[in-house]
């Protein structure tokens, strides 16, 4: 698929251990000519962990994309009605977010972004990252 001129919503959720591998993928998408709209779940936007400080991740993502991160439900809701995205990527997608999407629980910026994007019957790419959700 040619990604040139595609508007890609890129959602990061709470699988913090994979941020160091995920964030460079945002750079690659931009290098291929995509416009990336960054979105973060509440936890990924607000939590410092042993893998890094939230502010450092936020600053890096905003520097790469040149855009403010969508991090509230209110800011994520217009994605669909305004047709802001052609593709939505959720990477990393935590087990918590996968479960919420499967059961249509829309209570975070991440799940609202996906739901709003899906109103236009457009593709969503989910990159699971969970220690226990795929073991059975």
N, C-alpha and C positions, 0 to 999 in steps of 0.2 A: 504494500500500500504506500502510495506517495503521501508523505506527511507535510509537504510544502503547503503553506497557507492554511493548514488545519488549525482550528482552535481546540486545544486539548485542556480539559479540566484535569488537574493532577491532584488527587486527594492522598494525603499522608495520614495514617492512623497510628495507634499506639504501639506498633512493633518497633520500638526505638532502636533495637540492636541492628536493624537493617537500614537505617537512615543513611549511613556512610556509603552504602551501595546503591541506594535508591536515588539520592540527590544527584549524582552524576548522570543518571538517566534523563533527568530534566534537562541538563545541559545538552545531551545528545539530541533530544527532541527539538530544541531550539536551533541547534546546529543544522538540523535537517529542514529548517524553515518553518517550524510550527510556532504558533503563539501558545504559550503555556500559562494557564490561569491557575495559580496555586491555591489549594484549599487544605485546611488542616482540621482534624477533629479537636474537640475541647482538650482532651488529654495530650495530644501531640503538640498543641499550641502552648499549653500552660505548664507542662511537667518537665522538671529537670530530673535526669536519671544518671546512672553510672555511665551511660553512653554519650552524655553531653547535656549542655544547658539548652533549654527551649529557645532562649533569645539568640543563641549562636546559630541554631538551625534556621530560625526565622530570618535572621539577617542574611544568611547565606542564600536561602531560597529567594528572598526578595531581591537580592543583588543579581542573581542569575536570571530571574524572570523579568525584572524591572517592574514588578507589580506588587501591590499590597496583597497579603494573604487573606483569603476569605476564611473567617474563623468563627462566624456566628450563624445561627439558623436563619436569621433575618437577611443576612447578606447572601446566603446560599440559595434562598427560595427563588429569586428572579432568574436563575440560570436557565431554566426551561422556558418560561414565558418570554424572555428577551433573546432566546436562542443564542446564548453566549458560547456554547460549546458544540463541537462536531463529534468529539469522542470524549469519554470520561474514563480516566485511569485511576484505580484505587490501588496504590502501591506504597508502602506495604498495607495490606488489608488484614487487620487483626481478626482473630476469631470472634471477638465481641462485635465488630462491625459486620462481619459476614453473617452472623446470627441475626443481627438486627435487620439487615437487608432481606434475609430469607423470610422473616416474619413481618416485614413491613412496619418496623418500629423506626419512626422518624423523629429522633430526639437529639441529634447532633448535627453540626454543620456537614459532616461527612455523609451521613445518610440522607440529609435533605438535598445535598448537591446531586447525589445519584438519582434520587426520586425525581427531582426537578428536571434533570437532564433526560430521564426516561420518558417524560411527557411527550417528547418529540420523536419517540421510537428510534433513538440513535444508540450506537454501540457503547457498551461499558466493558472495560477490561479490568478484571480483578486478579491481583497477584497476592494469593494467600500467604500469610506469614504468621504461623501460630505453632506453638510447641505441642499442643494436645488435641487440637480440633480435627486433625487429619489422621490420627493414629489408629482408628478402628475401621 
